Amino acid sequence: MKGFNYIIAKADTLGGKPIIKGTRISVEMILEWLATGATVEEIVAKYSQLSKEAVNEAILYASHSLKNEILIETH
């Protein structure tokens, strides 16, 4: 993926979800951990294969991917 050093997506890994390179940890999973109250430092401490830079890049990747999203409210 252009502009991201730690994020990759391959069709044969987690169904093509964006993951941290060299792991099977998805950007989605990192966001779920953050949403449930984990800090970047706690995530890095628990998962030694992750760096603070990789986790922060996952957050940035998610932010960039939402910029192109069109949200339509339905009731």
N, C-alpha and C positions, 0 to 999 in steps of 0.2 A: 504494500500500500504506500503510495507516494506520500512522502513527508513524515512518515512514522517509522521510527527505528525499532520499536519493540512489538508492534502490532502486526500480525499476519493473519491471513485467512486462507485455508486450503480446503477444498471440497471434501477431502478424505479425513479431516480432523474436525470433530464436533459438528458435522454437517455444514461446514463452511463458515461457522460463526467466527468473528474476530477473536483471536486469542493472543496471549503474551507469547512471543517467540520462544521456543524451547520448552514450552509447558503445554498442558491441556487446560490451563486456567483461562476462562473466557472473560472478555470485557464485561459481559452481562453479569457474571459471578462477582466480579470486583464491585460493580455498582450495587448489587444486592447486599454485599457485606457492608458497604458504606451506608446504605439505606437502613440497615438494622443497627447502626450505631458504631461500627468498627471505624477506627482511624487508619490512615495510611500507615502509620508506624506500627499499629497492631497487626495489620495484614502482612507487612513485610517481616515482622518478628515471627509470625506463625508459619509463613510459607517462605522458607529460605531461598527458594528458586526465584523469588521476586525481588526486584530492587524498588526503591522509592521512586526512581525515575520511570520505571515501567508502569507502576501503579498510577502515577500522575499522568503518564501518557495515555493510559486507558481511559481516564476521566476526560482528558482533552479529546480523544478520539470520539467518545460518546457525545460530547458537546458538538463537535463538528458534524457528526452524522445527523443530529437533530436539526441543524440549521437548514437542511434541505427538506425537511419534513413539512408536509401540509397537514394541518390538523383541522378536522371538521367536527364540530360539536353536533351530536345527534341526541334526540330525546325519545 
